[in-house]
């Protein structure tokens, strides 16, 4: 199919050459033009297209080299009217933007590369609107470029050591495959992107909650760095803080594991440090809680002794009264 389209384009140029013999001599009067600015004359356009010969981007995506060659041929034979100027302006924008997209991709400039590729797509649309025969060639090349970029992003996602980077690369791959028209790859990558992002967001919420509750705990128990301070400030709540510290350590350990899983080394270190702080406080609270238990044990023992003493006293009183009643009963019976 590509070969047929190229042949049609060449036949069109050939017919123009046959209709205007001798027009090919225009190439000898071509002038140099600023590569970044818009040409104004046929010779300036011709010079601009000729200066792009051997561009690596067109060697890789040969459809663009075919388009460049067709533009050069047409400028050498066709009348440079308004329609031709519009066609050449669109074609030059197409080639320049794609060359930029390719070079930026080679240099690792993702944003610049995709931005230039988007401008190339816009030029392809303009070529189609003008009904130019080589518009499908540009469409095929741009689609292949996007698909190749999508494959590169997908590989980068597989090699990423941090989940945020993986998510970013998967999103780029999804966009690239969509613009390439690679529906199957787009569907697969989009599902994977959504899955990875959702899991990461859930885990981030868990990590944030652990960090917040640990910070609140350490702030509330700021006097728990020593046993006397913990006992003096917290009293009976000391034992509650001790039980709470155990759950906070468990939460921080889970958060640290999640951070390591997602390659968030700084957050993992932060959770490890917080866990160490809570563990230190827990040790102090353990001693303080033991003191609370011992203290309340003594109080309970004292209360038990007092209660026991009262019970014994009451029992003796009851027994004494019962003895008196028995003596009086015996006297009555004797009488």
C-alpha positions as CSV (number, residue, x, y, z in Angstrom):
1,X,0.0,0.0,0.0
2,X,2.9,2.4,0.8
3,X,4.5,1.7,-2.5
4,X,1.3,2.5,-4.4
5,X,0.9,5.8,-2.6
6,X,4.5,6.7,-3.4
7,X,4.1,5.8,-7.0
8,X,1.0,7.9,-7.3
9,X,2.9,10.9,-5.9
10,X,5.7,10.4,-8.3
11,X,3.3,10.1,-11.2
12,X,1.8,13.4,-10.2
13,X,5.1,15.1,-10.2
14,X,6.1,13.4,-13.5
15,X,3.0,14.8,-15.1
16,X,3.8,18.3,-14.0
17,X,7.3,17.9,-15.3
18,X,6.0,16.8,-18.7
19,X,3.6,19.8,-18.8
20,X,6.4,22.4,-18.1
21,X,9.6,21.4,-19.8
22,X,12.7,23.3,-18.8
23,X,11.3,24.3,-15.5
24,X,13.8,22.1,-13.7
25,X,16.4,24.8,-14.4
26,X,15.0,26.6,-11.3
27,X,17.2,24.6,-9.1
28,X,20.3,26.4,-10.3
29,X,19.0,29.6,-9.0
30,X,18.0,28.3,-5.5
31,X,19.1,30.7,-2.7
32,X,20.0,30.0,0.9
33,X,17.2,30.5,3.5
34,X,17.1,30.7,7.2
35,X,16.1,27.2,8.5
36,X,13.9,28.6,11.2
37,X,12.0,31.3,9.3
38,X,9.3,30.9,6.7
39,X,10.5,31.1,3.1
40,X,8.9,33.6,0.7
41,X,9.9,32.6,-2.8
42,X,10.0,29.3,-4.7
43,X,13.8,29.4,-4.6
44,X,13.9,29.9,-0.8
45,X,11.5,26.9,-0.4
46,X,13.6,24.9,-2.7
47,X,16.8,25.7,-0.8
48,X,15.1,24.8,2.5
49,X,14.0,21.4,1.3
50,X,17.3,20.7,-0.3
51,X,19.1,21.5,3.0
52,X,17.2,18.7,4.6
53,X,18.7,16.0,2.5
54,X,20.4,13.3,4.6
55,X,18.5,14.2,7.8
56,X,18.7,11.2,10.2
57,X,15.0,11.5,11.0
58,X,14.1,11.0,7.3
59,X,16.6,8.2,7.0
60,X,14.8,6.3,9.8
61,X,11.3,7.3,8.6
62,X,11.7,7.1,4.9
63,X,8.2,8.3,4.1
64,X,9.4,11.8,5.0
65,X,12.4,11.6,2.7
66,X,9.9,10.7,-0.1
67,X,7.8,13.7,0.8
68,X,10.9,15.9,0.8
69,X,12.0,14.6,-2.6
70,X,8.5,15.2,-4.1
71,X,8.5,18.7,-2.8
72,X,11.8,19.4,-4.4
73,X,10.7,18.0,-7.7
74,X,7.4,19.9,-7.7
75,X,9.2,23.2,-6.9
76,X,11.4,22.7,-9.9
77,X,8.6,22.2,-12.3
78,X,5.3,23.7,-11.0
79,X,4.0,27.2,-11.1
80,X,4.6,28.8,-7.7
81,X,1.0,30.1,-7.2
82,X,-0.9,30.5,-4.0
83,X,-2.0,26.9,-3.8
84,X,1.6,25.7,-4.4
85,X,2.9,28.1,-1.7
86,X,0.3,26.9,0.8
87,X,1.3,23.3,0.0
88,X,5.0,24.0,0.4
89,X,4.5,25.9,3.6
90,X,2.5,23.0,5.1
91,X,5.1,20.5,3.9
92,X,8.0,22.4,5.3
93,X,6.3,22.8,8.7
94,X,5.7,19.1,8.6
95,X,9.3,18.2,7.9
96,X,10.7,20.7,10.3
97,X,8.5,19.6,13.2
98,X,9.1,16.0,12.7
99,X,12.9,16.5,12.5
100,X,12.6,18.3,15.9
101,X,10.5,15.5,17.3
102,X,13.0,12.9,16.3
103,X,16.0,14.9,17.5
104,X,14.4,15.6,20.9
105,X,13.5,11.9,21.3
106,X,17.1,11.0,20.6
107,X,18.2,13.5,23.3
108,X,15.7,12.3,25.9
109,X,13.6,15.4,25.8
110,X,10.2,13.9,26.1
111,X,8.1,17.0,26.4
112,X,9.8,18.7,23.4
113,X,9.6,15.5,21.4
114,X,5.8,14.9,21.9
115,X,5.1,18.6,21.4
116,X,6.8,18.6,18.1
117,X,5.1,15.4,17.1
118,X,1.8,16.9,17.9
119,X,2.6,19.8,15.6
120,X,3.5,17.3,12.9
121,X,0.1,15.7,13.3
122,X,-1.5,19.1,12.8
123,X,0.4,19.5,9.6
124,X,-0.7,16.0,8.4
125,X,-4.3,17.1,9.0
126,X,-3.7,20.2,6.9
127,X,-2.1,18.1,4.1
128,X,-5.2,15.9,4.1
129,X,-7.5,19.0,3.9
130,X,-5.6,20.1,0.9
131,X,-6.1,16.7,-0.7
132,X,-2.4,16.1,-1.3
133,X,-1.5,12.6,-2.4
134,X,1.4,12.2,0.0
135,X,-0.6,13.0,3.1
136,X,-1.2,9.3,3.8
137,X,2.6,8.8,3.8
138,X,3.1,11.4,6.5
139,X,0.2,9.8,8.5
140,X,1.9,6.4,8.4
141,X,5.3,7.7,9.4
142,X,3.9,9.8,12.3
143,X,1.8,6.8,13.6
144,X,4.9,4.6,13.5
145,X,6.9,7.3,15.3
146,X,4.3,7.5,18.1
147,X,4.1,3.7,18.4
148,X,7.9,3.5,18.6
149,X,7.8,6.1,21.3
150,X,5.1,4.2,23.1
151,X,7.3,1.1,23.1
152,X,10.2,3.2,24.5
153,X,8.0,4.6,27.3
154,X,6.7,1.1,28.1
155,X,10.3,-0.2,28.5
156,X,11.2,2.8,30.6
157,X,8.3,2.0,32.9
158,X,9.5,-1.6,33.2
159,X,13.0,-0.3,34.2
160,X,11.7,2.3,36.6
161,X,12.8,1.9,40.2
162,X,10.3,4.3,41.6
163,X,6.5,3.9,41.2
164,X,5.9,7.6,40.4
165,X,8.3,7.3,37.5
166,X,6.6,4.1,36.4
167,X,3.2,5.7,36.5
168,X,4.5,8.7,34.4
169,X,6.1,6.5,31.8
170,X,2.9,4.3,31.6
171,X,0.8,7.4,31.0
172,X,3.1,8.6,28.3
173,X,3.0,5.2,26.7
174,X,-0.8,5.2,26.8
175,X,-0.9,8.6,25.1
176,X,1.6,7.6,22.4
177,X,-0.2,4.4,21.6
178,X,-3.6,6.3,21.4
179,X,-2.1,8.8,18.9
180,X,-0.5,6.0,17.0
181,X,-3.9,4.3,16.6
182,X,-2.4,1.1,18.2
183,X,-5.7,0.3,19.9
184,X,-4.7,-3.0,21.5
185,X,-1.5,-1.7,23.0
186,X,-3.4,1.4,24.2
187,X,-6.0,-0.7,25.9
188,X,-3.5,-2.9,27.7
189,X,-1.3,-0.1,28.8
190,X,-4.2,2.1,30.0
191,X,-5.5,-0.7,32.2
192,X,-2.0,-1.3,33.7
193,X,-1.6,2.5,34.2
194,X,-4.9,2.7,36.0
195,X,-4.1,-0.3,38.2
196,X,-0.7,0.8,39.2
197,X,-1.8,4.4,39.9
198,X,-4.8,3.3,42.0
199,X,-2.7,1.0,44.1
200,X,-0.1,3.6,44.6
201,X,-2.7,6.2,45.7
202,X,-4.1,3.8,48.2
203,X,-0.7,3.1,49.6
204,X,0.2,6.8,49.8
205,X,-2.9,7.4,51.8
206,X,-1.9,4.6,54.2
207,X,1.6,6.1,54.5
208,X,0.3,9.6,55.1
209,X,-2.1,8.4,57.8
210,X,0.7,6.5,59.5
211,X,3.0,9.5,59.5
212,X,0.2,11.7,60.8
213,X,-0.8,9.5,63.7
214,X,2.8,8.8,64.7
215,X,3.5,12.5,64.8
216,X,0.3,13.1,66.9
217,X,1.3,10.4,69.3
218,X,4.8,11.7,69.8
219,X,3.4,15.2,70.2
220,X,0.8,14.1,72.8
221,X,3.4,12.0,74.7
222,X,6.1,14.7,74.5
223,X,6.9,14.1,78.2
224,X,7.4,10.4,77.8
225,X,11.2,10.6,77.2
226,X,11.9,9.6,80.9
227,X,10.0,7.5,83.4
228,X,9.4,10.2,86.0
229,X,8.1,12.7,83.4
230,X,5.8,10.1,81.9
231,X,4.4,9.2,85.4
232,X,4.0,12.8,86.5
233,X,2.3,14.0,83.3
234,X,0.2,11.0,82.3
235,X,-0.7,9.1,85.5
236,X,-3.1,6.3,84.7
237,X,-2.9,7.2,80.9
238,X,0.7,6.0,80.9
239,X,-0.5,2.4,80.4
240,X,-2.8,3.5,77.6
241,X,0.1,5.3,75.8
242,X,2.1,2.1,76.2
243,X,-0.5,0.0,74.4
244,X,-0.9,2.7,71.8
245,X,2.8,2.8,71.1
246,X,2.8,-0.8,70.1
247,X,0.1,-0.2,67.4
248,X,2.0,2.9,66.1
249,X,5.2,0.8,65.7
250,X,3.2,-1.7,63.7
251,X,1.7,1.0,61.5
252,X,5.1,2.6,60.9
253,X,6.7,-0.7,60.0
254,X,3.9,-1.3,57.4
255,X,4.4,2.3,56.0
256,X,8.1,1.8,55.8
257,X,7.6,-1.5,53.8
258,X,5.2,0.3,51.4
259,X,7.7,3.1,50.9
260,X,10.4,0.6,50.0
261,X,8.1,-1.2,47.7
262,X,7.5,2.0,45.7
263,X,11.1,3.0,45.7
264,X,10.5,6.0,48.0
265,X,13.8,5.8,49.9
266,X,13.5,9.1,51.6
267,X,10.1,8.3,52.9
268,X,11.2,4.9,54.0
269,X,14.1,6.5,56.0
270,X,11.6,8.9,57.5
271,X,9.3,6.1,58.7
272,X,12.3,4.2,60.1
273,X,13.4,7.2,62.1
274,X,9.8,7.7,63.4
275,X,9.6,4.0,64.3
276,X,12.9,4.3,66.2
277,X,11.5,7.3,68.2
278,X,8.3,5.6,69.1
279,X,10.3,2.4,70.1
280,X,12.4,4.6,72.4
281,X,9.2,6.1,74.0
282,X,7.7,2.6,74.2
283,X,10.6,1.4,76.3
284,X,10.2,4.3,78.7
285,X,6.4,3.8,78.9
286,X,7.0,0.1,79.6
287,X,9.0,0.9,82.7
288,X,6.5,3.6,83.7
289,X,3.6,1.3,83.2
290,X,5.2,-1.3,85.4
291,X,5.6,1.4,88.0
292,X,1.9,2.2,87.7
293,X,0.9,-1.4,88.0
294,X,3.1,-1.9,91.1
295,X,1.8,1.3,92.6
296,X,-1.8,0.3,92.1
297,X,-1.0,-3.2,93.3
298,X,0.2,-1.8,96.5
299,X,-2.9,0.3,96.8
300,X,-5.1,-2.7,96.1
301,X,-3.2,-4.7,98.7
302,X,-3.6,-2.0,101.3
303,X,-7.3,-1.8,100.5
304,X,-7.6,-5.5,100.7
305,X,-5.8,-5.5,104.1
306,X,-8.2,-2.8,105.4
307,X,-11.2,-4.6,104.1
308,X,-9.9,-7.9,105.5
309,X,-9.3,-6.3,108.9
310,X,-12.8,-4.9,109.0
311,X,-14.2,-8.3,108.0
312,X,-12.3,-10.0,110.7
313,X,-13.4,-7.4,113.3
314,X,-17.0,-7.7,112.2
315,X,-16.7,-11.5,112.4
316,X,-15.4,-11.4,115.9
317,X,-18.1,-9.1,117.0
318,X,-20.8,-11.3,115.5
319,X,-19.3,-14.3,117.2
320,X,-19.1,-12.5,120.6
321,X,-22.7,-11.5,120.4
322,X,-23.8,-15.0,119.5
323,X,-21.9,-16.4,122.6
324,X,-23.8,-13.9,124.8
325,X,-27.1,-15.0,123.4
326,X,-26.2,-18.7,124.0
327,X,-25.3,-18.0,127.7
328,X,-28.6,-16.2,128.3
329,X,-30.5,-18.9,126.6
330,X,-28.9,-21.6,128.8
331,X,-29.8,-19.6,132.0
332,X,-33.4,-19.3,131.0
333,X,-33.6,-23.0,130.3
334,X,-32.1,-23.9,133.8
335,X,-34.7,-21.7,135.5
